[in-house]
């Protein structure tokens, strides 16, 4: 049986469990003369740790095995041949005195003839042969094969060839100690795709900084923001004594109702599923009474405030706690008239002062290790992208001093060869004033000294550091436009929505909470399966009950019965069956109700899962992510496990009728 290594192919034979094997050779159960660890792979004997192809010729040895079309009856002991024999598509068993041809097996060896000075591959560029593939994605960045492969290595059914080549490549990766990519795709740190994205076609990648390139410890960062906010409220007379930061009170994706002092969670259609007034969760009945006829409309900014990012957590916690104080009547009318919208403005102003006055950022810059969670893989992911030809941009609303200090802390110690964070980026833009950065043009200044001194600038140049400006200036400077640029950020509106709506940039959302939600969903699988089974039982009983109820209704009103048997049915028997069904359904409801309330508690006891609204539907946040983010993931360093050449493909989207069509197909089969 032919086997190969990375130089000259050699072959050995041993016993294989092939159906109808009648070989009587005394050598058939001996260990192979070269390799000892073998396994059956379809009908081909392969060694677990061998490469399956080489670049030269093949050697073969022979033994008697009963393979269809075999013409050998020799019982000779296998022996290595001294002379090489190149296979021509037929597996040749050869000894010193005879030949044996076994049809159907092709040599896996292949050679590529490359003229001196020529490259095997060439990269497709927009100036050469860039087109679109069958999914509508640009082929720019793909590799073309300049020289073909000799031999019969890739002949045969393409499905089988694909499996064999994949196995060979996976073995090679394992031999090199490189993890195969499939592990990252099915993990909390996966990158999930809403709209197909070919990273190879991306020329430039822009990054936000806060909660994107660096992740803050929420309890530390937002806790200090909360403290400064409360201190500012205290200074103007608000009663804040006894209040403390509670990060479990709020999650990203909720919506503040500034008119009613409520915090709500809406589904993808805008219907409100859960609500909290102050710090008290409202019952299902209360939610229905308050919002039964209303939908969340984020275009009405005077009323609804969407919590787009983790920066919103401290503000929302402070506001909901102050709603309680307002309801208690201990906030004087001189501070805030008894209305929730004015209270929201007061809290927002207090938090804004904490940021503008610089106290919070000064504290963070003095001890960044207390606030920033280190991620050694992050700089390496960006380095891979840069070395793959991606032009990296940093576009942040933070000022130059804060940006430089925090990036030094988060990046420099993990970069090789004394690189600094500045070496990664072709252009850095601070104080960008997003979302206006994507919407309109602002004056631009070049940062010309390490102290942050600036001068007016009318045209950006690659390699510069700038303040202000606009996205159009970036496109003009780099000569890249629209879907050639991928922008990565954590803010649904400021980063993702506006860059896509106004510029048609490709987008990626960073949502750190995905890791916790992913694990919570895995841990709750058994409970959710039990809940779904109970609901399905209730649905079956309900359908039966409704049919009996309809039959009784028709009989009572004197209408013709549906069947002859129904004409003569016993009313008492019908009523008794309905009574039993009703009792059982009520008992099921007593189990289903509490389980529905508990669903998602592993993520957040008040609000449940981030991406879901109830058991079946998506949350309003998830709808925004799907609409505006082409891909989303928990952290930028996850790109390290996918390579800069990844082709992200959107998953199948299930429709309401899909389950019925799938059930029909299963029954037919």
Beta strands, then each sheet from edge to edge (+ up, - down):
strand 1: 38-41
strand 2: 44-47
strand 3: 91-94
strand 4: 99-102
strand 5: 121-123
strand 6: 143-145
strand 7: 191-193
strand 8: 197-198
strand 9: 204-207
strand 10: 215-216
strand 11: 255-257
strand 12: 262-266
strand 13: 272-277
strand 14: 280-281
strand 15: 304-306
strand 16: 372-373
strand 17: 391-395
strand 18: 427-430
strand 19: 444-447
strand 20: 454-457
strand 21: 465-468
strand 22: 485-489
strand 23: 506-510
strand 24: 612-613
strand 25: 617-618
strand 26: 631-633
strand 27: 647-648
sheet 1: 1+ 2-
sheet 2: 3+ 4-
sheet 3: 5+ 6-
sheet 4: 7+ 26- 23- 22- 9- 17- 18- 21- 19+ 20-
sheet 5: 8+ 27-
sheet 6: 10+ 16-
sheet 7: 14+ 13- 12+ 11- 15+
sheet 8: 24+ 25-
end
